[in-house]
């Protein structure tokens, strides 16, 4: 089974070297991953998976991920990033859909494509197509989305068992892939990671709380609770809740990657520009800038 699926990928692409929730195992084995830096992009590569460059999508950076230890994986996903100015990005997603249909032209299609999710607000389109190739029935799920002004296509080939085990990979990829500079088209290669590793002292959940007292006749007081969760895999989540004396509540949050540079942390959200903050560990907490956070 595994050889058949990846033989199919070789013939199609010339390999050189909660959107996926339905049908996924309700108690799946968690997929650990390491954020891997390519030329201008950051892509999660799951532990025990191969990352193979792909060709066939002009002007893009493309790589295929698939489990390497399973004898019957039944799952593979190609990631295509189309930078501004590329043919696919200039007419996205229509041009991307055209290339996908060309790549599927060698297979027998079973029925019509099914649009299972289409959101204009978040610019996400998901299309399923059942196919048969060399006597094997597969589903091809294609996700079209915008990622920091780049067109992104996730194209997964799977059978029912493969999707049950590994379908969660699509959600992780959709959330964690990020653009880290200028995406270089062509055959992507991992870039040596020269970043400083996150100190174990920084890993954990950190909390900062403060209260602003009302002043004047019409003053409004507020209380704010901010949490920063830093993980050993160099990702973070930031969450802030402010409750006003008027009863209004303001919630803000972001997630992305974090890099340690000496006594500074550089936070790169999945959407938006990087920002940095100095840190200084003390007994019972850490100073981030001018604010003292305590471990929760």
N, C-alpha and C positions, 0 to 999 in steps of 0.2 A: 504493500500500500504506500509506504513512505517513498519508495523508489519511483512508483508510478506518478505520485503527485509532483515530485521534484524533477522527474524527467519531463513532465508537462511544463513546468516553469522554465526549464532550460530551453525547450523548443519554442516557447512563447516569447521570452524576454532576452534570451542570449545571456544567461548568467555568466559572469566572468569572475570568477573567483567564488451613565447607565443607559448607552446606545446599543450595546450588544447583549443586553440582559436576557432577552427571550431565548430560552433553550439552553442557557448556561447552567452548569451544575450549581444548585442553590448553596452547596457547601464545597466550593472548589478548593483545590490546593493553591495556596497563594503563590503568585508568580513574582519571585524576587527579581530585581533588575539592577543594572548599573547604567547610569546616564553616560553615554559614550559621545565624545565630541568628534564630529566630522568637520569637513571644511565649511564652516559657517552655520552648522546646525548641531543640535544636541538631541540624541535619539536614545530612548531606553532600549538596551539590549538585555534580554531576559537570561538569567543564569542557566547555562546548559544549552543555549540556542546558538545556532550559526547566524552570522550576518554576512550575506553575499551581495556584492554589488550587482546592479542590473543595468542593462542598456536597452534602448528601444524607444525611449521617450526623450526626444531632442530638447536640449536646453535645460534639462532638469538634473537633479541629484536623486538617485534612486538606489534603494537597498532592499533586499528581501530577508526576513527573519523566519527561522523555522527551528523546531526542536530537533536536537541531534542525537539524543540518547534513546528516544522511544523507537521501538521497532515498528510501530503502527501509529505514527503521530496524527496523520489526517488533518494537518493544519499548517498553513504557511501564509504570510502576509507580506506584501510589497508596499513600500513607502516611497511615494514620489513627491518631491518638493520642487515646485515650479517658481523660480524667482521672477520679480517684475522685469518685463521686457522679453520674456521667453514666449514662444508661440502658444504654449498651453495656458500660461497665466494671462496673456492678452485677451483671451476669449474663454475665461473660466466660468463655469465648468464645462461648457459645450465642447470645447476643443479636447479637454481631458476625456470626456465621454466618447468622443470619436476615436481616440487612440485606444481606449479600453475595448470598444467594439471591434476594432481591427485586431487586437490581440486575442479576442475570443472567437474570431472567425473560423478557426480550424476545429472548433468543437461543435458538437451537436447541441443545440439549445433546446431545452425542454420547457415549452411555454414561453410566456412573455415576461420581460423584466418587471419587477414589483418595486414600486417606490414605497418604502416602509417608514420613512421619516423625511420631512422637508420643512425646514425652518428658515424663513427669510431673515428673521432677526439675528440668529447666530450663523447664518449662511452655511448650514449643514444639510447635505443631501445624501441619503442612503438608499442604494438600489441593490436588490437581490436578483440573481439570475441562476436558475438551475440548469446544469449542463451535464453532458455525458461525454467522456473521453476514454478511449480504449476500454470500453465496457464498464467504466467506473462512474457512478453518479456523484456529482459534487455540487455544492452551492458556491457561487462567487458573490461575495458581498463587497460592494464598492462604496466607500465613504468619500464624499467630496466636501472639503471644508477650507476656509480661509485661516491661515496661520501667520499673523504678523505681516500682512500684505503679500504673502506668498500663497499660491494655490497648492493645496495638499490633497493627495489621493492616497487612501489606504485601500488596498485590493487584497482581500483574503480568499483563499481557496480552502474549503474544508468539507469533511463529511460530518455526519451527525455526532459521532463520538468525539471527533476532533474539536468541534465547536463547543461541546459540553465541557471539555477539559480546558480549552484555551481561549474561548470566546472573550473572556475578560481582558485579554491582551489588547483588543481593539479599544476598549475604554481607556486603558492605561496609555496607549500610544496617542490617542486623540487628545488626552489631557496633558501629557508630559513632553511631547515633541515641541521644541522651541527653536527659533532662529537666533543665533548668537553672533551675527555679523553678516558678511556677504556670503551667501550660499554659492559655492563653486559648482557649476554644472559639470557633468561627466561622471567618471567612475569614482565614487566616494571611498576614501580610506580613513580609518580612524586616525585622529590627530593625537600624538603623545600628550598625555595629561601632565602639564607642568604646574598645575595648581597645587597649593598647599592643602593637605588633607585636613578635614575638620577635626579639631581637637576633641577628644572624648569628653572634656570638661564642658564643651558647648552643647553636646547632644542632650536633648530633653525638651521639656515644656517649661517655658519661662513666662512669668506673669508680672504685669505692672498695673497698679491701680492708683487712681487719684481722684480727688473731689474738688470741684470748683465752687466756692461759696458765692451766693448771690450778693450783689452790691447795689445800693440805691433802691429807690421805691419800686422800680419795675425790674429789678435784677432777677436773673434766672440762674439757678444753680444746676450742676450736673455731676454725674459720677461716670468715670470711664474705666473699663477693664480691657487691657490689651494683652494678648498672648502671642508668643512666638514659639513655634515648635520646630526644632532643628533636628534632622535625621542624619544618621551616619552615612547614608547614601548621597549626602550633599543636596538634599532638597529641604524646603521649608514651607510652613504655612503661617500666615500672619492674620490675626483676627482681632477686631476691635469693636466693642459695644459701648455706646454712650447713651445714658438715660438722663433726659432732661427733667427738671422739676415740673415742667408743663405736661409731662407724661409721654412726650415724644421719645422715640428710640432711633438711634442712628447706628447702623451696622456697616462695617467695612471689612473686606477680607481680600487676600491674595495668596497665591502659591507660586512656587518656582524653584530655582536652584540657588544655592548659596556657596560662595567661595571664600576661603580664608586667605587673607593677604597680610601677613604679619599680625598687627594688633587691630586689623580692620576686617569686617565682613562685607562682602559685596553680594547684594541680593539682586537676582535677575528674575522678575516675575514672568509668568507665561505670556502675559500681555502687558506691554509697557516697557519703560526704560529701566536700566539698572540703577540702584541706589546703594550707598555704602554707609556704614556706621562703625565708629570705633568701639571696642569692647575692652573691659578690664574685669577679670574675675576677682571676687572678694569672698570672704567667708559668708556662706549662705546665699550668695547671689552673684549677679554679673551686672556691671554697668554697661548699658548700651547707650552711647552718647551721654546725655545728662540724666538719664533715668535708670534707677536701680530696679532690676527685675529679679524676682525670687523664683526658685525652682518649685514647681507644683507637684 
